[in-house]
Structure formats: structure tokens, C-alpha cells
């Protein structure tokens, strides 16, 4: 995450993905309790309407009040499509601050977007989407690039690229996904990047299944998630925001550790005798950071 002193993407838990050309859904965006909004030219815009979608995204970037101060992440089409380069130029000229890069396969892919953005006066934070085997294989090199501040992992596109099913016959996720996801998560964490994920569900309205997926991704190290169905947003916020009890306990750990360190004590423990190790202290500080405390 070179060139990003204070990464605002690390404070984002939920990102709402809403089609910009669906007037009914788009009008509901301000009422959603989402931390950020994905303003998209790629997946949510049909090929026959790509130019119309581009114009709608540019218009959205000119009307930030519509989003109530929420962070916007924009996504152009890939550079190997007929629309990608002009999309990227349009985002630069519109002043996009955070750009998600679709179907990234290499560090050179990221640099190609960056050259276009900078040539047209923009240097936004970048969120490469890792959704191909090549992207997984290059993720460490991508994470080392200037202005890369986050990653998005796409399990659906990854399994499509591999030509394998997303789910096993018993309903569990295809096991090929886990090592790929883990590699991306580790690279993101090592570079200080945000880690956003998608959880595809067989039934989008099954909130308990979605909650279980979100909780599993949070335990793996995701810092936030995309939501394509409005009722998913509060679930993501609840799962990724530390609870009051977690925040209170983290405060106890941090205070005990820092008091012991200041006193030169060789060991640290809480009042109930529980020992506090350095990894407990680091995790507690992470919880407080996520809670804004």
C-alpha cells in the first residue's frame, strides 16, 4: 500500500452495489445504512447501455450530496473491452477518488489503469478485484504498487475462470476457493490494505445463511463486504462492527498491557488472572481501530 498514509478504506464495513441505471433502486441509495457505495459501469450495466451507464456514473460523481457523505468506489469496464479506456478517462476527469479495477491479472494491469488516470489528472486509491487464477498468482506484486489501498475477492468469477462449480454437491463451497482467498487476504494484510469480499448465496433472501458467510469471512480477515441486496447491509454492519462487549474487553487488554509496559513489568495479566500476550494486545488495538475508538 505504498503512497497511502491514512487508508480510509480500512474504515469501511459495508459497500452497497446498486445499478446506476435502475432509477427505482438508485433512488433508495440515500436511505441505505451503508458505509460506501459502488458506482459501477461494469457488472450492473448491460452491454447495450454502456455509454448510458458511463454518463450516469459521471453524473453521480458530480452529485455527491445524493450519497450523504458516504465514500464512493467507482468501477470502470476492463481495459480489454471496447469501453474500458474511455471509462477510465471519464472517471479521472470526474475526479473519482477510489477506483475498483475489474478482473486484474497482473501488476501491469494496475499500472495500465494508473497511467491513464494520471494522464488525465487523477491519482485515486485503487482496489484491484482479484477474480482470476492469474490475479491470485500476482497478488503480492499488485499489493506492493503505489496507491493500491484495498482488494476485492470474487469467488464467482474465480470459479468461472477455473471452469468449476461454486458449490459442492452437499452445498458447501468448492474447496479450491479457500487457498486462493487466503492468499489474497494475507497479501492485503501484509500491505496494510482493506480486504473486501463478496458472498454469493443460493437464496439471496436467506439472511441467516448470508450472516454465516459474512461471519466466516470476517474471521478470515475481511475488513468489509459488498452487498447487492439492501437487507444484507445491516447484516454486514453488525458482523463487521465490534460489539460493545468486544470494545470494552479490548480496552481492558490495551490498558493492562500498556500499564505493565510502562512499569517495566515482565508479564501482563488482567484482574481475573488471564495472561495478556503481545498478539492479544495487537488484536485488541485492531478491534478498537475498527470501532473508531
Beta strands, then each sheet from edge to edge (+ up, - down):
strand 1: 14-17
strand 2: 36-40
strand 3: 71-75
strand 4: 98-101
strand 5: 125-130
strand 6: 148-153
strand 7: 194-197
strand 8: 224-227
sheet 1: 1+ 2+ 3+ 4+ 5+ 6+ 7+ 8+ 1+
end
